[in-house]
Amino acid sequence: MADKKKQKVAALIPAAGMGKRMGKEKKKQYLFLGDRPVLAHTLKVFEGIDEVNEIILIAPVGEEGYCLNEIVEKYRIHKVTKVVPGGKDRQDSVYNGLKFVSNDTACVIVHDGVRPFVSSDIIKQSIELCAKVDGVAAGVPARDTIKRVAKDMFVEATMNRAHLWLIQTPQTFRYKIISEAYNKAYIDNFRGTDDASLIERLGYKIKVIMDSYDNIKITTPFDMIFAEMIYKNRENR
């Protein structure tokens, strides 16, 4: 594997969600958080990281032009090289984005467009580890008790919380590995809950790194209220 200073790194930013759970006319990725849309905040973090060579933005079908004009160009995100259409769900959207990654790319980062509080440090740490392991996933330890519940709503088991983590993004992989995993998933008609699950099923090992509880995914109106609190707290600091 090439040295991290020389390896080409591409960031895939899936932002093609319809935002139905938000209950608003405007999609969640376009809602304003402070002085700019949520998606612009996310892209700006990756824009500022030297190790990231290009960003491929995955937009809702038919809204590629809007994302280009109202997000990428308006907020001067120069590292976005392509704005491509998403698919019917997140897995399809990431798969579409992978098709536009150049073959000389060494490392691919996948990060949700509606996680605007990702830190540059966690992205850099992921890139550095990507040269040493099969894949990296950011996450935080579970803080609540987790129980496995049957269909009849009776508890089957109480899980050992010490070994349970809530997995977030960024998730970072060697390009050849994530390409293999996505191609195999579609051959097998396998649907995963995240990118790492597609890699894991092929026997590759995923390294989990400690992230922040602030790195929330904005999906519901409550998430937006929480995001505004985090944003104001950071501004005050």
C-alpha positions as CSV (number, residue, x, y, z in Angstrom):
1,M,0.0,0.0,0.0
2,A,1.3,3.4,-0.9
3,D,2.2,6.0,1.7
4,K,-0.7,8.0,3.0
5,K,0.7,11.2,1.5
6,K,0.7,9.6,-1.9
7,Q,-2.4,7.5,-1.9
8,K,-5.4,8.9,-3.7
9,V,-8.4,9.3,-1.4
10,A,-12.0,9.8,-2.6
11,A,-14.9,10.7,-0.4
12,L,-18.4,9.5,-1.3
13,I,-21.1,11.7,0.2
14,P,-24.6,10.0,-0.1
15,A,-27.2,12.8,0.2
16,A,-30.0,11.3,-1.9
17,G,-32.5,10.6,0.9
18,M,-36.1,11.8,0.5
19,G,-36.3,13.0,4.1
20,K,-39.9,11.6,4.7
21,R,-39.3,11.2,8.5
22,M,-38.4,14.9,8.7
23,G,-42.0,15.8,7.8
24,K,-41.0,19.0,6.0
25,E,-41.4,20.1,2.3
26,K,-37.6,20.8,2.0
27,K,-35.4,17.7,2.2
28,K,-33.3,17.4,5.4
29,Q,-30.0,17.8,3.6
30,Y,-31.1,21.3,2.4
31,L,-32.4,22.6,5.7
32,F,-30.4,25.5,7.1
33,L,-28.2,25.0,10.1
34,G,-26.9,28.4,11.0
35,D,-25.7,30.2,7.9
36,R,-25.8,27.3,5.4
37,P,-27.5,24.0,4.6
38,V,-26.7,20.8,6.5
39,L,-25.1,19.3,3.4
40,A,-22.8,22.3,2.9
41,H,-21.5,22.0,6.4
42,T,-20.7,18.3,5.8
43,L,-18.9,19.0,2.5
44,K,-16.9,21.9,4.0
45,V,-15.3,19.5,6.5
46,F,-14.0,17.2,3.7
47,E,-13.0,20.3,1.6
48,G,-10.6,21.3,4.3
49,I,-8.7,18.0,4.6
50,D,-5.5,17.9,2.5
51,E,-5.6,14.1,2.4
52,V,-8.9,14.0,0.5
53,N,-8.3,14.4,-3.2
54,E,-11.9,14.4,-4.5
55,I,-15.5,14.4,-3.3
56,I,-18.2,12.6,-5.2
57,L,-21.6,14.0,-4.1
58,I,-24.6,11.6,-4.6
59,A,-27.8,13.6,-5.0
60,P,-31.5,12.8,-5.3
61,V,-32.4,11.8,-8.8
62,G,-33.3,15.0,-10.8
63,E,-31.6,17.3,-8.3
64,E,-28.0,17.0,-9.4
65,G,-28.2,20.5,-10.9
66,Y,-29.7,22.0,-7.8
67,C,-26.9,20.4,-5.7
68,L,-24.3,21.7,-8.0
69,N,-25.6,25.2,-8.2
70,E,-27.1,25.8,-4.7
71,I,-24.6,23.8,-2.6
72,V,-21.3,23.0,-4.4
73,E,-20.8,26.3,-6.3
74,K,-22.6,28.6,-3.9
75,Y,-20.5,27.5,-1.0
76,R,-17.3,27.0,-3.0
77,I,-16.7,23.3,-2.5
78,H,-13.9,22.9,-5.0
79,K,-13.1,19.3,-4.4
80,V,-16.4,18.0,-5.6
81,T,-15.5,16.6,-9.0
82,K,-18.9,14.9,-9.7
83,V,-22.5,15.2,-8.7
84,V,-24.2,11.9,-9.5
85,P,-27.8,10.5,-9.1
86,G,-28.6,8.3,-6.2
87,G,-30.7,5.1,-6.1
88,K,-33.8,3.8,-4.5
89,D,-32.0,3.5,-1.1
90,R,-28.7,4.3,0.5
91,Q,-26.9,1.1,-0.7
92,D,-27.9,1.7,-4.3
93,S,-26.8,5.4,-3.9
94,V,-23.3,4.4,-2.7
95,Y,-23.0,1.8,-5.4
96,N,-23.8,4.4,-8.0
97,G,-21.2,6.7,-6.5
98,L,-18.5,3.9,-6.6
99,K,-18.9,3.7,-10.4
100,F,-17.4,7.1,-10.7
101,V,-14.4,6.5,-8.5
102,S,-11.2,6.3,-10.7
103,N,-9.3,3.1,-10.7
104,D,-6.1,4.7,-9.3
105,T,-7.9,5.5,-6.0
106,A,-6.4,3.8,-3.0
107,C,-8.9,4.7,-0.3
108,V,-12.7,5.4,-0.3
109,I,-14.4,7.2,2.5
110,V,-18.2,7.0,2.8
111,H,-19.9,9.6,4.9
112,D,-23.6,10.5,5.3
113,G,-24.4,14.0,3.9
114,V,-26.6,14.7,6.9
115,R,-23.9,14.2,9.5
116,P,-22.5,17.7,9.6
117,F,-20.6,17.5,12.8
118,V,-18.0,15.0,11.7
119,S,-14.5,16.0,12.8
120,S,-11.5,16.4,10.5
121,D,-9.5,14.5,13.1
122,I,-11.7,11.3,12.8
123,I,-11.5,11.5,9.0
124,K,-7.7,11.8,9.0
125,Q,-7.4,9.0,11.5
126,S,-9.6,6.8,9.2
127,I,-7.4,7.5,6.2
128,E,-4.3,6.7,8.1
129,L,-5.7,3.4,9.3
130,C,-7.0,2.5,5.9
131,A,-3.4,1.8,4.8
132,K,-3.1,-0.8,7.5
133,V,-6.4,-2.6,7.8
134,D,-9.3,-3.7,5.5
135,G,-11.7,-1.1,6.7
136,V,-12.5,1.5,9.4
137,A,-15.8,2.5,11.0
138,A,-16.3,5.3,13.4
139,G,-18.6,4.7,16.3
140,V,-19.5,5.2,20.0
141,P,-20.2,2.7,22.8
142,A,-23.8,2.0,23.5
143,R,-25.0,3.9,26.7
144,D,-28.4,2.3,27.1
145,T,-29.3,-1.3,28.0
146,I,-30.1,-3.2,24.8
147,K,-32.5,-6.2,24.8
148,R,-33.3,-8.6,22.0
149,V,-37.1,-8.7,21.7
150,A,-39.2,-11.3,20.0
151,K,-42.1,-10.6,17.6
152,D,-44.6,-11.0,20.5
153,M,-42.6,-8.2,22.3
154,F,-41.3,-10.5,25.1
155,V,-37.6,-10.1,25.9
156,E,-35.4,-12.9,24.6
157,A,-32.1,-11.7,26.0
158,T,-30.3,-8.8,27.5
159,M,-27.1,-8.0,25.6
160,N,-23.7,-7.4,27.1
161,R,-23.4,-3.6,26.6
162,A,-19.6,-3.7,27.1
163,H,-19.3,-5.2,23.6
164,L,-22.0,-3.1,21.8
165,W,-21.2,0.0,19.7
166,L,-23.4,2.4,17.7
167,I,-21.7,2.6,14.3
168,Q,-21.7,5.9,12.5
169,T,-19.9,7.3,9.4
170,P,-17.3,8.0,8.2
171,Q,-16.5,4.4,7.1
172,T,-13.3,4.0,5.2
173,F,-12.1,1.2,3.0
174,R,-9.5,0.2,0.5
175,Y,-11.0,0.9,-2.9
176,K,-10.5,-2.7,-4.2
177,I,-12.2,-4.1,-1.1
178,I,-15.3,-1.9,-1.1
179,S,-15.7,-2.4,-4.9
180,E,-15.5,-6.2,-4.4
181,A,-18.0,-6.1,-1.5
182,Y,-20.6,-4.1,-3.4
183,N,-20.3,-6.1,-6.6
184,K,-20.7,-9.3,-4.6
185,A,-23.6,-8.0,-2.6
186,Y,-25.5,-7.3,-5.8
187,I,-24.7,-10.7,-7.3
188,D,-26.0,-12.3,-4.1
189,N,-29.0,-9.9,-3.7
190,F,-27.7,-9.0,-0.2
191,R,-28.9,-5.9,1.5
192,G,-26.8,-4.5,4.4
193,T,-27.5,-1.9,7.0
194,D,-24.2,-0.1,6.4
195,D,-21.2,-0.3,4.1
196,A,-19.1,-2.2,6.7
197,S,-21.6,-5.0,6.8
198,L,-21.0,-5.7,3.1
199,I,-17.3,-6.0,3.7
200,E,-17.6,-8.1,6.8
201,R,-19.6,-10.8,5.1
202,L,-16.6,-11.5,2.8
203,G,-14.4,-12.2,5.8
204,Y,-12.6,-8.8,5.9
205,K,-11.9,-7.2,9.3
206,I,-13.3,-3.8,10.3
207,K,-11.5,-1.6,12.8
208,V,-13.8,0.5,15.0
209,I,-12.5,3.9,16.2
210,M,-14.0,6.1,18.9
211,D,-15.9,9.0,17.5
212,S,-18.1,11.7,19.2
213,Y,-21.7,11.4,20.3
214,D,-22.1,14.8,18.5
215,N,-21.7,13.1,15.1
216,I,-25.5,12.6,14.8
217,K,-27.4,11.7,11.6
218,I,-30.1,14.3,11.1
219,T,-33.3,12.3,10.2
220,T,-36.2,13.5,12.3
221,P,-37.4,16.9,13.6
222,F,-35.9,16.1,17.0
223,D,-32.6,15.5,15.4
224,M,-32.7,18.9,13.8
225,I,-33.5,20.5,17.2
226,F,-30.5,18.6,18.7
227,A,-28.3,19.7,15.8
228,E,-29.2,23.3,16.3
229,M,-28.2,23.0,20.0
230,I,-24.8,21.4,19.0
231,Y,-24.2,24.1,16.4
232,K,-24.9,26.9,18.8
233,N,-22.7,25.3,21.5
234,R,-19.9,25.1,19.1
235,E,-20.4,28.6,17.9
236,N,-20.3,29.9,21.5
237,R,-17.0,28.0,22.1
